[in-house]
């Protein structure tokens, strides 16, 4: 679906070893449906790309047995300084050097009517004791900004999820224990090539769930070092992350990866 920019970037073209916590907890991923895409020229280099999707709202790998209503997704991408080279807005790092500054600003609105999962079309199904599913309307929004110039790149994302009735209840009003993961998140990543093939990158991500969820806020800081031998097709990546939960130290994670694709 046309959701946040980070989710649409191929796994082979990521700036860091893995995507951010914002993406893992708030993205709307894939679904079965139809999409319509259009490009509008607004004068000079300024262009707009519009994307509309109507899908079943159940998420990936579910082709039958649609529960609840449909999912409606709309996205607008603005390119005030013209298109990126080789669709670089959906490619991590500035491996294709932009000779002139390029910017993409985008907004996505997603409405899943009578959703039955804790994260819209993702997460766990919210079952009632009689075997039926609890359903509520869930709205997800994204604001994205991508900027690239020569060896510098920046990506910023904001995500928000709200639900009409986030706490799942039985027909008699008793709470089931399931709660829609409502809240917001911010993700910012930057990278700079210190030589022709070596890039230093950093990322800051924060998750802030609504009080009703009982979930603690999470913050993660990531520092990465990349060696691009043949762009994203042949590269070695490593990064280290430090995370906090509710303001207290939570984990330190070190990752490394090797990418080879044709």
C-alpha positions in Angstrom: 0.0 0.0 0.0 1.2 3.6 -0.5 2.1 4.2 3.1 5.3 5.6 4.7 8.3 6.1 2.4 10.5 3.8 4.5 8.3 0.8 4.0 8.2 1.1 0.2 12.0 1.2 0.0 13.3 -2.2 -1.0 15.0 -4.3 1.6 18.0 -4.4 -0.7 18.2 -0.6 -0.8 18.2 0.3 2.9 20.5 2.9 4.4 20.9 0.9 7.6 20.9 -2.8 8.2 17.1 -2.8 9.1 14.2 -0.4 9.0 13.2 1.7 12.0 10.8 1.1 14.9 8.4 3.5 13.3 8.1 1.3 10.3 7.8 -2.0 12.3 5.0 -0.6 14.6 3.1 1.7 12.4 3.4 0.8 8.7 0.4 -0.5 6.7 2.4 -3.0 4.7 0.6 -4.9 2.0 -3.0 -5.8 1.2 -5.2 -7.3 -1.6 -6.9 -4.6 -3.6 -6.5 -2.1 -6.5 -4.4 1.0 -6.9 -4.6 4.0 -9.1 -1.6 6.3 -9.7 -1.3 9.6 -11.5 1.3 12.3 -12.1 0.5 16.0 -12.3 2.8 18.7 -13.7 2.3 21.9 -11.7 4.6 24.1 -13.7 8.4 24.3 -14.2 10.0 21.3 -12.4 7.2 21.0 -9.8 5.4 17.7 -10.1 2.9 15.9 -7.9 2.3 12.1 -7.7 -1.1 10.9 -6.5 -1.8 7.4 -5.3 -5.1 5.8 -4.3 -5.7 2.3 -3.1 -8.8 0.4 -2.1 -8.1 -3.0 -0.4 -9.8 -5.6 1.8 -8.1 -4.3 5.0 -6.9 -7.7 6.2 -3.2 -7.5 5.4 -0.8 -9.8 3.5 -1.4 -13.5 2.7 -5.2 -13.3 3.3 -7.1 -13.7 0.0 -10.5 -14.9 1.4 -12.7 -14.4 4.4 -12.6 -10.6 4.5 -13.7 -9.4 8.0 -15.3 -6.0 8.5 -15.1 -3.3 5.9 -12.6 -2.1 3.3 -9.4 -0.1 3.7 -9.0 3.2 1.8 -5.5 4.7 1.3 -4.6 8.0 -0.4 -1.1 9.5 -0.8 0.2 12.7 -2.4 3.9 13.2 -3.1 5.2 16.7 -4.0 8.5 17.3 -5.8 9.0 21.1 -5.9 12.5 20.8 -7.5 11.7 18.0 -9.9 12.1 14.2 -9.9 14.9 12.3 -8.2 17.4 10.5 -10.4 16.5 6.8 -10.8 13.6 7.2 -8.3 16.1 8.0 -5.6 13.3 9.1 -3.2 12.7 5.4 -2.6 16.3 4.4 -2.2 18.3 4.7 1.0 21.6 6.7 1.0 22.7 9.1 -1.7 24.4 6.4 -3.9 23.2 8.3 -7.0 24.6 11.8 -6.4 22.1 14.5 -7.1 23.9 17.4 -8.7 21.0 19.7 -7.6 19.0 19.6 -4.4 16.0 17.3 -4.7 13.1 17.2 -2.2 10.0 15.0 -1.7 7.3 16.0 0.8 4.4 13.5 1.1 1.2 12.8 3.1 -0.7 9.6 3.4 -4.2 9.1 4.9 -5.4 5.6 5.5 -8.8 4.5 6.8 -9.6 0.9 7.7 -13.3 0.5 8.3 -14.3 -2.1 11.0 -10.7 -3.3 11.4 -10.2 -6.4 13.5 -6.4 -6.3 14.1 -4.5 -4.4 16.7 -2.5 -2.4 14.1 -5.1 -1.9 11.4 -4.3 -4.6 8.8 -1.4 -5.9 10.9 -0.9 -7.1 14.4 -3.1 -9.7 16.1 -6.7 -10.4 15.6 -9.0 -9.2 18.4 -11.1 -12.2 19.2 -14.2 -12.3 21.5 -15.0 -15.2 23.7 -17.7 -16.4 21.2 -15.1 -16.7 18.5 -16.2 -13.6 16.6 -13.9 -10.6 16.1 -14.0 -7.2 17.7 -14.0 -4.4 15.1 -13.4 -0.7 15.2 -12.5 2.0 12.7 -8.7 2.7 12.5 -7.1 5.8 10.9 -3.4 5.9 10.1 -1.5 9.0 8.8 2.0 9.6 7.6 4.0 12.7 6.8 7.3 12.1 5.0 10.2 14.3 3.9 13.1 13.1 1.7 16.1 15.3 0.8 19.2 14.5 -1.2 22.1 16.6 -2.5 25.4 15.2 -3.7 26.7 12.9 -0.9 24.1 14.0 1.7 20.7 12.4 2.3 17.9 12.9 4.9 14.7 11.1 5.5 12.1 12.2 8.1 8.8 10.5 9.0 5.9 11.1 11.3 3.2 8.4 11.9 -0.1 8.5 13.8 -2.7 5.9 14.5 -6.1 6.5 16.1 -9.2 4.3 16.6 -12.8 5.0 17.2 -12.9 2.6 20.2 -9.3 1.3 20.8 -10.2 -0.9 23.8 -11.7 -4.2 22.7 -14.8 -5.2 24.7 -17.2 -8.1 24.7 -20.9 -7.6 23.8 -21.6 -7.1 27.6 -18.9 -4.4 27.8 -16.2 -6.5 29.5 -12.7 -5.7 28.3 -11.1 -8.5 26.4 -7.5 -7.4 27.0 -6.8 -6.5 23.4 -6.1 -2.8 22.6 -5.4 -1.1 19.3 -1.9 0.3 19.3 -2.8 3.9 19.0 -0.2 6.6 19.3 2.5 8.3 17.2 6.1 8.0 16.1 8.9 10.1 14.7 11.8 8.8 12.7 14.8 10.8 11.3 17.8 9.5 9.4 20.7 11.2 7.8 23.8 10.1 5.9 26.9 11.5 4.3 29.5 10.0 2.1 32.9 10.8 3.6 34.6 9.2 0.5 33.4 8.0 -2.8 32.1 4.6 -1.4 32.0 5.0 2.4 29.0 6.5 4.2 28.4 7.4 7.8 24.7 7.4 8.8 22.6 8.1 11.9 19.0 7.6 12.9 16.7 8.7 15.7 13.4 7.1 16.4 10.8 7.6 19.1 7.5 5.8 19.8 4.8 7.4 21.9 1.8 5.3 22.5 -1.5 6.7 23.9 -2.1 6.2 27.7 -4.9 3.7 27.0 -2.4 1.2 25.6 -0.3 1.0 28.8 2.8 0.8 26.6 5.9 2.7 27.6 7.6 5.3 25.2 10.6 4.0 23.3 13.5 5.9 21.9 16.3 4.4 19.7 19.5 6.0 18.5 21.4 4.3 15.7 24.9 4.9 14.1 25.9 3.1 11.0 28.9 2.7 8.6 28.4 1.5 5.0 30.9 0.5 2.3 29.2 0.6 -1.1 31.3 -1.5 -3.6 28.8 -1.4 -6.5 26.0 0.9 -5.1 23.3 -1.1 -3.3 24.0 -4.2 -5.4 27.2 -5.0 -3.6 27.7 -3.5 -0.1 28.7 -4.2 3.5 26.8 -2.5 6.3 27.1 -2.3 10.1 25.3 -0.3 12.7 24.9 -0.1 16.5 21.7 1.0 18.3 21.0 2.1 21.8 17.4 2.1 23.0 15.6 3.4 26.1 12.1 2.5 27.4 10.3 4.9 29.6 13.5 7.0 29.8 15.6 4.1 31.1 18.3 2.1 29.4 16.8 -0.9 27.6 19.2 -2.5 25.0 22.3 -2.2 22.9 22.1 -3.9 19.5 24.9 -4.4 17.0 24.1 -5.6 13.5 26.1 -6.2 10.3 25.0 -7.2 6.9 26.3 -8.1 3.4 24.2 -7.4 0.3 24.6 -9.0 -3.1 21.9 -8.8 -5.7 21.5 -8.5 -9.5 
